[in-house]
Amino acid sequence: MYLRLGVFLLMIVSTKGKAQEVETFEANISSTLNNSNSVGFKNASITINLPLSLKKGILTNSLLFSNYNLDYNSDETIKTNTIENLKTFKYSLGYSHLINNKWSIKTRISPTISSNFESELTIDDFFINGSLIFNRLNKNNHIHIGIVYNTSFGTKKAIPILSYSRNLNNSVSYTLGMPITKIEYFINKTNSANLYLKPKGFYSNISDNLIFDANKNGDKIKYQSMLSGFKYSHDVDEFWNLSFDIGYQFSSKYELLNNNKRVYKFKTNDSFFIGFNLKLDLL
């Protein structure tokens, strides 16, 4: 209940024009600070974007690799050795186009492989993600309306997108909406800080079903949580950007599924997390 309220609650995100940019390369590392009777999560990802300008619009090819390492508490009642490492490979083809001086459109389709890779790939390891977003552009504010289907939110359901972004002045901007919320303060030309609230998760196939009872097994696994944190960002030069995150992860829900129905719930506690991010923008 709290996760759903957090995801769909109208909240706070900076744009200041940067939301329209595409980083050529991005690397992320994050980790929860383990609590007892809980599951620890360490996540690393790399994204490469290759945009191509067309006569009308921009076509973007993207590749993403993400790896989750999970550290289970010893009192879990099932054997977890086959689901301690989950990997995701995603290719995305995106297109953005300015319809007129008020509206633009962004669409994306993303064939995805997500699995523990304990056996050969099957059709169950493949997922199709995608999004369709319309943006209304004004001088100091934007409105974003659309729909997204993305297993990185920890679900196989379509999620509506509705947000409002505004630049208050040259130093402060915000956005109210889904899927990410933050308020950002631009300290100077190279440094900024923000507070944010956003969902995080994953949804993955288990290539060899996990049997934990004589009559029960799991074929999918999903994780959902909300992140509330502080981020400090520094532009090293005109190409490179470094940032550091620290915050709190709450409303965590980590489940084993069979035919998309929960058959086992892992113990998860609210916990602090830290993260590092590196971006390269050659455009």
C-alpha positions, 0 to 999 in steps of 0.5 A: 500500500505504501509503495503504491501511494509513494509511486503515484503520489505527486511529488518534487524533480529538476529539469532546468533543460537537462532532462532533454539531454542524453548522456553517451555513457553512464555507470551506476553503483549502489548498495544497501547497508545491511540490517539483520533479518533482511536481504542486502542489495548491491547493484551496478549498471552501465548504459551506452546511448548513441543518438542519431539526428534525423530530418525530423526528430532524434533516434537513439540506440541504447544498451544497458547491462545491470547486475544485482548481487543479493546477500540473504540472511541465514534465517531464510527458509529456502535455499537461495544460492541460485538467486544470489546474482541476477543480470539484465541486458536491455537494448532500447530504440527510442525516438523523440520528435517536436510536434509543434512549438508546444508539444513533443513526443518520446517513444521507446521500445526495449527488448530485455533479457533478465535472468539468473542465467543458471541454464540456457536461455529460453523465451521466459528470460525475455521481456518487452519494455516500452514507453510513450510520453507526450511533453507540453513545453513552455518557457519555464515549465513542462507537463509530461503525460504518458505510459510506461511498461518497465520491469525495472520498476519491479512489475509487469504492469503498465504505469501512467506517467503524469508530472509537472516541471518548473524552473523557479529561477536560475538556481532552483527547479522542481517536478511534481509527479511520477516516476521520480520526484526531486527538488534541485539547487544549482550551487554554481555552474559545476555543482548542484544538490537535490533531494528526491523520491523515486521507485526502484526495483527489478523483475527477473526470470529464474531459469531453473525453477526454484523448488522450496517445498514438495508442492511449490516452486518459483519461476519469477522473482520481483523486488520493489522499493522506494528511495528517498535521498540526497544527491550531490553532483559535480561537473568535472569538465564539459564532458564528465560528471560525478555524483554521490547519493545517500538516502533511505530505502523503504517499503521494500517488497521482495517476492518469489512468484509462480505464474505471477502469484506470490508463493514466498516473501523474503524478509526485508527491512528498511535500510540506508543506501549509498550510490555513485554515478559517472556520466560522459556526455560527448554531445 
